Amino acid sequence: PPMAEQTLTRAERLRSLKVIRRLFEEGRGGFVYPFRYIWLVDECAEGETAGVEVLFSVPKRFLKRANKRHFVRRRAKESYRLGKSALIAAAGNRKVHIALVYSTKKIHSYKTINNGVERILGEIVSNL
């Protein structure tokens, strides 16, 4: 894919508190080691842009030190950034919201994190 598609812009990050609350209340989800994931699909209203919004969370409960949390979050973001093209294509004219919550105390290799993120994206694509 062209380089423009492989970025993770601010518009692709889930920031709206209202949407995040709705995602955790109404969204469907599951667990693929080492992530718990929740996702929600909205139909786009007039003038609204379609696409995918994603939220990455590494709870303090699992990794106490901020530098370790940031390290894991960066690995997850990178993995998502490189694998998101199929998800964007499958979303079509809908808005997809995803939350990826790291759920283990161990810091895993990029390979393990990447496998988890790819499997999650695959499951969401197959459900779309």
Buried (B, 14 or more C-beta within 10 A) or exposed (E): EEEEEEEBEEEBEBEEEEBBEBBBEEBEBBEBEBBBBBBBBBEBEEEEEBBBBBBBBBEEEBBEEEEEBEEBBBBBBBBBBBBBBBBBEBBEEBBBBBBBBBBBEEBBEEEBBBBBBBBBBBBBBEEB
